[in-house]
Structures are given as C-alpha cells and as structure tokens.
Amino acid sequence: MKALKKIIYPLHDAQKRSLRAYFNLLAAGTAAQAYVLDAFTPFTLMPDATAALAKTCAATSEMLKRAVKDYPKPEFGINRTVIDNKPVPVTEEIVMKKDFGALLHFRRDTKRHDPKVLIVTAMSGHYATQFRDTVTALLPNHDVYIVDWENARDVPLSKGSFGLDDYIGYVQDFIKAAGPETNLIAVSQSTVPVLAAVALMAAENAKNQPLSMTLMCGPVDTREAETAVTRFAKDKPLTWFSDNLISTVPKGYAGAGRSVYPGFLQLAGLLAVKPTAHIKAHMKLFNHLTRGDDKKADEIKKFYDEYLSVCDLSDKFYIDTIEKVFMKHELANGKMFVNGKKVEPEKIRKTALMTVEGTADNITAPGQTVAAHPLCSGLSADQHRHYLQKGADHYGLFSGNRWQQEIMPRFAGFIRQNAKAQGIKYAPIAYVIEPGRWIPANTNNPSGLLSKSPAFKN
C-alpha cells in the first residue's frame, strides 16, 4: 500500500499528459474539419447542413480539449465596484504572504468608512476565487480582505509541514494583520479553526480581537445532523484515509516529495456526488456550442473553469481535520488543544457571533453550525444571532441570489448593529430585510421562534 501511495500521483500525472497529447490531436483534426466545412459552406448544395456539421465538429474539438486541459488557479478579476451609484476602482493587494497562504485586500479607491470584513476561506480543494461572488456583493459597503491558500504541491518540502494547528496560527496572524475592528466570515471547513483562533485570542486578551465572527455552513459539531460526509468520516478508521487518499507530489512541481491529499482525488469525490447533473451540464454545453449560443455556453464554461480548478491539501492538515473535527469532535467536546493551549470558546467576550445555515445543505446540514452558540456562553444575549436560509444548499449560502439578496444584507445589518452598540459609526446603508428566520438571543432553544429583523440604518 505504501508503494502504491507513492506512485498514484505520478501515474495520474503521466496518464493525463499522454491523454492530453492524444485528445489534443483529435481536437486539432476536428477543428480542421470544422474550418474546411465552414469555408466551403457557401459553395455546397446543402449550406445549412454543412454549416451545422461544421459547428458540430468545432464543438467536438472544444469538448475534447476541455476534457484533458489543466485548469489553472483562476483570477478574481475584480477591478471595480459601485459605491453610492458611482463606479469605484478596486485594487487587489497582498497584505501578508506566508508559505501556505496569503492575506489579500481589495482596496477601494474611496474615503468611505465601512466595516472591515475578513473572509477566511476553506482549505478544502478549491481556491479562494470560489468566493468571488461573496467579495463582489460585499464591496459596495465593506472593506474586504480574504485568505488565499496555496496549492500544497507548489510549496517546497523545505518549508515544512502544515497541520490544523498551523492553519489556526495563520488565521490569528491574518486577523492581527487586518487590524482592529475586523469582522470575520468563515465558511464550511474554516469555521472550526476560526472559532478556535478567536477563542485563543480571547483567552490571551489579545489586541485586535474581531468585533464579530459569522460562521456559515460549518462542521462545528457534526453529531448534530448526519450527512453523507459525516457518515463517510465516521464509518472508516483514520488509517483508511492516510492509506487510500494520501499520495506524494511527483517531480516537476515545486512541492515534489510532499505528501498531499491530491486535488484530482478530491474532484473525483465531488463529481461522484452528483454525476448525472455534471453529465447533463456538459451535454447542454455541447448543444449550446453546436447551436452557436455562445452566451449560454460561456456561462457553463465559466462555472466549470472554476469548479474543475482544484488544489492539493497538506496531508497533515487533512488527517488532522478528519480526526479532530469529524471523528473526535474536539472543539464541541471541550477537548481541543492548539500547540498545547486549550481552546475555550466560553472565554470569548468581545466577538459577537452569527451563524448561518441552509435548509437544503446536504454537506453541512442545519444543526452543525448553530452548535457554536452554546459553546460561546460568555457572550451576552444580544451578541448571538442565527439565520436559517430556506432553500439554500451549501454553496448557495455564500454565492448567488440568496447570498446577495437574503443573507448578505442580514450579515451587514448584524455587524453594524453590533458596532453601533460599541459606539463605532460607519457610513450609512439601508437594507430592507423581509421577515426571516432569525433565532433570538435565547440560544438554549436555537430551533424555533421567528421574528422580524428590521431595516437597519447606522
């Protein structure tokens, strides 16, 4: 098994390179056919049929190339926003660079004073650009920072290992670098290390403790709601994960020799969850290409250019997460230690807590994230807030219409209300919030009462 672990990654790499050469040759042939057919269409007896065949050949060529292409790390591509109905330039800048990740800032060319928001992205296979929609929606009324994790295969072996404790240390460093009055957003896997980082800062009475943290669709206590993900982690011994999912980065990469959970294995797992949906999507893409519907085709290509772009995870981080979060539930059990220091969420006093879950989330089901509230028993009643978004799946909580129209305005109101209670004033906004699933301050029964969250102006 150990020998197999070493060759899985090199075998995959070699196979992909050989298939790429073969498929690209086929693609070139079909592209040439498309060119010839298109060039001679006006002179044929059946121009419509010939044109359709040309489009089919061109579509086939593109599908073949997409099947074996490398999907590089995408760009955020955010160079402007709109503030007070006026276009404002945005510049992406690196605030802090570390071996396994960086803190980015989307600096707006404005003097407007808005809340500072730091998005701590999940280290779960996809790049931080998966949160492009999150950033875009926040920018008009927030000063936005984001954590951008590195692909482990690109980190030289000489830089050492990277585990869950290291992740938590990075989060603390990034919070300090972002500066005072920061509001955190943690999504999915990042919720546990973010809560741990804030708890450690509170125990030390550190400077720049965040004003608030919003935990979204995260596995704070996976025992509260079982999913296919939790069953997968629960039904296997820890050695199974290291024996079957960890491989070694081959030569040709900066991180050659590093043990990782490869991105291609993670992607295979993601695609296996809804294979029919992905097949249908690519059939639609092919049909759009053959019909010349470039706009619809580009929408699908844009989605999959992001979705199929994955990165390797450090083996230690992945195994730590499986063991400490999904198997032993150390944070929820009060038994989590980071570099010898006990994590005590009950010591958090200065950082208000909001949690967000979606009724259609089959990855982190409702109940897992709201479990953070009783852990943070040191907060006052008005520092607790929970929102349950009807109809939202895992990804719909931080992207798309529900994020933009339902969740983000509630988040914006929450952090401004919390800041106002502490005497901090920001530029005004006016979000009209419809009646929603706010859970009141009484977190002993965080499953029930509905109340209106009013429109808020600072």
ZAKOLVO-173385 format. One line per 4 residues: their letters; for each residue x, y, z of C-alpha. Coordinates in pm, whole numbers, plus 50000, padded with zeros to 5 digits. Example, Ala and Ser with C-alpha at 12.3 -4.5 7.8 and 13.67 -1.06 7.14 Angstrom:
# residues 2
as = 51230:49550:50780; 51367:49894:50714
END
This chain:
# residues 458
mkal = 50000:50000:50000; 50282:50243:50083; 50442:50176:49744; 50105:50236:49575
kkii = 50066:50567:49761; 50392:50688:49615; 50301:50610:49254; 49933:50715:49240
yplh = 50014:51081:49178; 50294:51016:48923; 50074:50764:48740; 49787:51011:48724
daqk = 50021:51284:48603; 50173:51064:48330; 49834:50936:48218; 49693:51287:48193
rslr = 49988:51406:47988; 49955:51116:47742; 49579:51156:47712; 49621:51530:47663
ayfn = 49850:51469:47366; 49605:51220:47213; 49292:51426:47275; 49457:51744:47151
llaa = 49547:51563:46829; 49185:51458:46787; 49072:51809:46871; 49304:51954:46609
gtaa = 49162:51713:46350; 48801:51801:46423; 48888:52171:46432; 49044:52138:46086
qayv = 48730:51964:45962; 48519:52244:46105; 48735:52505:45930; 48713:52329:45592
ldaf = 48338:52276:45618; 48281:52634:45726; 48498:52770:45442; 48313:52572:45174
tpft = 47959:52610:45312; 47858:52885:45059; 47953:52658:44770; 47775:52340:44877
lmpd = 47435:52218:44770; 47324:52193:45137; 47470:52500:45311; 47255:52465:45626
ataa = 47351:52104:45680; 47717:52176:45608; 47719:52471:45849; 47559:52256:46120
lakt = 47821:51987:46067; 48096:52248:46090; 47959:52369:46424; 47935:52011:46549
caat = 48298:51949:46458; 48405:52272:46629; 48203:52182:46939; 48356:51834:46947
seml = 48703:51984:46922; 48640:52216:47216; 48490:51941:47432; 48791:51716:47367
krav = 49034:51991:47470; 48836:52069:47784; 48837:51702:47884; 49215:51694:47937
kdyp = 49319:52056:47986; 49478:52184:48305; 49252:52420:48494; 49488:52675:48648
kpef = 49418:52887:48952; 49155:53142:48842; 49189:53515:48888; 48949:53718:49098
ginr = 48929:53975:48821; 48761:54232:49046; 48882:54575:48939; 48582:54792:49020
tvid = 48272:54822:49234; 47985:55069:49263; 47960:55293:49570; 47680:55547:49606
nkpv = 47585:55482:49242; 47934:55568:49118; 48200:55332:48975; 48500:55297:49205
pvte = 48832:55130:49112; 48938:54826:49317; 49299:54710:49354; 49392:54362:49474
eivm = 49694:54379:49704; 49887:54134:49923; 49890:54240:50289; 50078:53939:50426
kkdf = 50244:53648:50245; 50322:53321:50422; 50438:52982:50291; 50095:52819:50275
gall = 49871:53121:50229; 49836:53495:50189; 49610:53773:50313; 49465:53974:50023
hfrr = 49295:54313:50040; 49054:54453:49782; 49142:54817:49825; 48867:55052:49710
dtkr = 48958:55398:49586; 48723:55575:49827; 48729:55760:50158; 48404:55593:50265
hdpk = 48432:55443:50617; 48283:55094:50612; 48318:54785:50833; 48626:54572:50774
vliv = 48542:54214:50670; 48792:53927:50656; 48673:53618:50470; 48856:53309:50594
tams = 48816:53062:50311; 48801:52687:50348; 49110:52484:50270; 48906:52214:50101
ghya = 49030:52174:49746; 48905:52485:49570; 49080:52819:49550; 48970:53139:49724
tqfr = 48830:53261:49393; 48531:53039:49468; 48428:53331:49690; 48437:53589:49410
dtvt = 48060:53637:49438; 48092:53681:49815; 48352:53954:49773; 48167:54129:49490
allp = 47846:54159:49691; 48028:54294:49997; 48248:54554:49829; 47998:54841:49791
nhdv = 47952:54866:50169; 48253:54687:50322; 48632:54696:50328; 48707:54339:50221
yivd = 49002:54108:50295; 49030:53739:50207; 49260:53446:50288; 49411:53290:49976
wena = 49552:52942:50048; 49837:52796:49840; 49824:52473:49642; 50031:52237:49860
rdvp = 50204:52090:49554; 50359:52433:49494; 50509:52467:49844; 50866:52331:49863
lskg = 50922:52046:50104; 51182:52259:50282; 50900:52482:50415; 50791:52205:50650
sfgl = 50451:52051:50721; 50117:52225:50765; 49851:52096:51004; 49531:52221:51164
ddyi = 49729:52397:51440; 49926:52582:51171; 49603:52686:50999; 49475:52830:51328
gyvq = 49804:53016:51375; 49776:53162:51026; 49422:53282:51100; 49543:53461:51413
dfik = 49825:53625:51216; 49588:53737:50941; 49340:53881:51192; 49620:54083:51352
aagp = 49744:54198:51011; 49395:54311:50908; 49392:54532:51217; 49132:54650:51468
etnl = 48754:54633:51423; 48765:54332:51189; 48455:54123:51124; 48518:53761:51025
iavs = 48329:53541:50783; 48421:53171:50798; 48269:52926:50554; 48244:52547:50573
qstv = 48567:52380:50694; 48715:52711:50812; 48450:52764:51083; 48617:52535:51338
pvla = 48971:52681:51313; 48829:53037:51308; 48630:52976:51626; 48939:52821:51782
aval = 49160:53114:51677; 48918:53371:51822; 48890:53171:52146; 49268:53162:52185
maae = 49293:53536:52123; 49019:53597:52381; 49197:53383:52641; 49512:53593:52591
nakn = 49312:53917:52584; 49496:53988:52261; 49478:54315:52074; 49262:54335:51761
qpls = 49013:54072:51872; 48745:54068:51600; 48424:54266:51651; 48225:53970:51518
mtlm = 48251:53632:51354; 47994:53487:51118; 48017:53110:51083; 47846:52970:50775
cgpv = 47760:52607:50697; 48047:52467:50905; 48108:52141:51096; 48122:52286:51448
dtre = 47954:51971:51581; 47882:51712:51311; 47694:51490:51558; 47401:51734:51548
aeta = 47299:51640:51191; 47423:51343:50995; 47508:51370:50623; 47688:51154:50369
vtrf = 48005:51346:50458; 47980:51272:50831; 47895:50907:50768; 48196:50875:50537
akdk = 48426:51004:50811; 48260:50804:51088; 48248:50465:50919; 48619:50431:50848
pltw = 48930:50413:51070; 49171:50705:51047; 49433:50481:50884; 49198:50427:50588
fsdn = 49225:50794:50493; 49604:50802:50511; 49636:50468:50328; 49391:50544:50047
list = 49380:50920:49994; 49733:51045:50058; 49996:51045:49783; 50328:51208:49702
vpkg = 50373:51507:49471; 50584:51391:49173; 50883:51563:49015; 50810:51867:48807
yaga = 50638:52061:49084; 50788:52295:49343; 50648:52073:49619; 50788:51747:49481
grsv = 50811:51486:49757; 50541:51645:49974; 50263:51415:50100; 49923:51552:49999
ypgf = 49559:51474:49951; 49561:51532:49573; 49315:51771:49415; 49222:51519:49145
lqla = 49103:51272:49411; 48901:51545:49582; 48746:51642:49249; 48657:51281:49173
glla = 48470:51270:49505; 48285:51593:49430; 48184:51478:49082; 48068:51143:49220
vkpt = 47813:51312:49448; 47601:51434:49154; 47736:51263:48839; 47412:51295:48644
ahik = 47398:51671:48698; 47752:51717:48565; 47687:51495:48263; 47372:51692:48180
ahmk = 47559:52020:48217; 47824:51911:47966; 47556:51784:47727; 47398:52130:47747
lfnh = 47739:52287:47682; 47785:52073:47371; 47437:52162:47246; 47495:52535:47305
ltrg = 47823:52514:47113; 47664:52334:46817; 47386:52593:46803; 47625:52885:46828
ddkk = 47472:53004:47155; 47798:53147:47287; 47646:53332:47582; 47491:53022:47740
adei = 47799:52815:47656; 48027:53071:47821; 47819:53061:48142; 47871:52684:48172
kkfy = 48239:52707:48078; 48297:52981:48333; 48140:52771:48608; 48345:52460:48526
deyl = 48668:52653:48475; 48632:52741:48844; 48483:52411:48963; 48747:52193:48795
svcd = 49034:52406:48924; 49144:52228:49241; 49449:52225:49465; 49625:51965:49678
lsdk = 49595:51972:50057; 49876:51907:50302; 49836:51551:50432; 49875:51659:50795
fyid = 49605:51925:50768; 49362:51684:50603; 49419:51400:50851; 49406:51643:51147
tiek = 49069:51772:51027; 48922:51425:50982; 49040:51314:51324; 48981:51624:51538
vfmk = 48667:51765:51374; 48477:51471:51227; 48583:51181:51449; 48664:51318:51795
hela = 48463:51645:51780; 48732:51803:51995; 48602:52161:51982; 48245:52064:52065
ngkm = 48366:51831:52343; 48584:52096:52504; 48895:51889:52440; 49068:52087:52168
fvng = 49428:52198:52219; 49641:52407:51983; 50013:52391:52041; 49946:52287:52400
kkve = 49691:52562:52471; 49333:52466:52546; 49064:52617:52324; 48792:52769:52543
peki = 48515:52938:52341; 48337:53037:52664; 48611:53297:52718; 48505:53494:52410
rkta = 48353:53822:52529; 48432:54083:52264; 48346:53898:51943; 47975:53873:51861
lmtv = 47859:53552:51695; 47630:53497:51397; 47570:53157:51239; 47411:53084:50903
egta = 47271:52754:50775; 47068:52642:50473; 46770:52409:50479; 46891:52230:50162
dnit = 47254:52190:50267; 47341:51820:50235; 47711:51874:50313; 47684:52058:50645
apgq = 47323:52010:50749; 47135:52251:50977; 47229:52193:51339; 47603:52152:51288
tvaa = 47687:52524:51278; 47432:52666:51522; 47601:52440:51778; 47861:52718:51816
hplc = 47622:52931:52025; 47613:52725:52345; 47992:52689:52321; 48025:53070:52330
sgls = 47842:53102:52660; 48043:53408:52764; 47869:53632:52513; 47573:53844:52616
adqh = 47229:53768:52476; 47239:54042:52213; 47572:53913:52080; 47412:53592:51949
rhyl = 47234:53565:51615; 47141:53273:51389; 46982:53272:51046; 46835:52972:50864
qkga = 46803:53032:50489; 46515:52844:50332; 46602:52654:50015; 46977:52723:50023
dhyg = 47230:52448:49963; 47591:52458:50080; 47725:52679:49801; 47413:52894:49780
lfsg = 47486:53037:50125; 47785:53239:50003; 47713:53287:49631; 47419:53352:49404
nrwq = 47087:53526:49462; 47021:53401:49814; 47358:53525:49932; 47322:53861:49760
qeim = 46957:53932:49841; 46887:53747:50168; 47200:53655:50362; 47448:53934:50290
prfa = 47208:54216:50391; 47138:54038:50721; 47510:53998:50781; 47565:54367:50704
gfir = 47291:54470:50945; 47424:54239:51216; 47781:54371:51212; 47665:54733:51200
qnak = 47423:54683:51487; 47699:54520:51688; 47943:54801:51605; 47685:55067:51691
aqgi = 47633:54906:52033; 48007:54957:52091; 47999:55319:51983; 48152:55262:51639
kyap = 47999:55452:51348; 48021:55368:50980; 47889:55512:50656; 47512:55454:50640
iayv = 47337:55179:50448; 46969:55099:50418; 46890:54733:50363; 46523:54643:50383
iepg = 46511:54299:50538; 46197:54092:50499; 46077:53874:50789; 46324:53592:50822
rwip = 46438:53300:51028; 46626:53494:51291; 46686:53295:51603; 46653:53520:51907
antn = 46913:53571:52175; 46793:53269:52372; 47029:53009:52226; 46918:52735:52463
npsg = 46649:52655:52210; 46806:52758:51878; 46550:52586:51658; 46233:52776:51694
llsk = 46092:53123:51711; 46068:53350:51412; 46094:53723:51444; 46131:54018:51212
spaf = 46470:54169:51159; 46402:54536:51090; 46559:54751:50824; 46873:54897:50972
kn = 47037:55233:50929; 47354:55313:51117
END
